[in-house]
Amino acid sequence: MLASDLDLSATQLGTLSSLYFYAYGFLQVPVGIITDKYGVRRITFAGMLSIASGAFIFALAGGPALAYTGRLFIGIGSATFFVSILRVIANWFPPEAFTRLLGWTSLIGTSGALLAATPLSLLLNLLDWRLSLNIFAVISLIVAGLIWFFVRDNPAELGLKVDYGAENDSRSFREILQGMNVLVTSRQFWGYFFVAFIVFGSQMSLSGLWLVPYLTHVFRVSRDMAANFVMIITFGMVAGSALLGWFEKKLGSRIRMIRIAVLINLLIWFYILVIFRAVLPLWQLVVLLFILGFSGTFIVTTFTNIKVLFPDLKGSATGLINLSPFLGTIIFNFLIGWRLDATWEGEILEGSRAYTLAGYQQGFSIILLLSAVALLISFKLKAVKNRG
């Protein structure tokens, strides 16, 4: 519907989709620095205004130019929220509650992804996509107003005598950037970064791009049925997010949770590629995809540890590490696509290239190999304890 109305080619449609992720991913560090400096109220208010503006512009689009602009504004606005939420949790709640609330944040975000799938598709069957975007823009403006009138950067602004280190950074931008030298020269930080890069990046690449063609090309299932398998990963993430705080209490160590997540990721890919050569019973694949999504949420605890390791750079540090999943997705998309194109034998299925089993085996083997690297890295990470 969108592609036909705007007369978009496949390349233009792909560019339109990617603009959001580029804006979101590469704005994380600037957003983190600004959040450290000015707090979350002003930046998230501006973010919602950017989203609303982007939606209005997108709805007016008659061709790719305005559509690109609107999509870019939506991505810019969306980039302000995850780091800001982490800052809110750090400012308003005790350190020991951080992982539990981080899990609930992940749960809400993943639930939004579920709503953006089948329910949104049903809504678009009832409403024109332009009308849907205009409704979304109006809702965004309402949320912007709620943020301005109700959100406060820290408890002191409401006269509450609670101090979790919530004050905004009084340093200049230059001093904050100089302070980030500690961050970018830390082996511990880059250890967490690459673990999240490999585990989250591979999962986002799989669910966002390669799982559906893998199932349609290798197992010859319909695209609709293949899309349901993507939902299995999302359901696993929902369940894992809801239980994140409980698992932290039971396991007693966030580092242990991270190592378990990496190990499970490695074992699942070993099972798929080495035991079954990427052709396993579909019911087993359903179970494995759920476990993959469930255990993958344990990597979210990297944000907790980064916040504790770099208390003076909470926004900057979480912003930079939040780049890792998006960068990982881009890299895995490229590497897997490279192996698929290299092994393509010329078959066309429903107007698109049908890639070979060998291509998927080689592409997914990159995930297996890098998962082994991630496991080695995880044993170099040091345990940290919450502190205010």
Beta strands, then each sheet from edge to edge (+ up, - down):
strand 1: 348-349
strand 2: 352-353
sheet 1: 1+ 2-
end
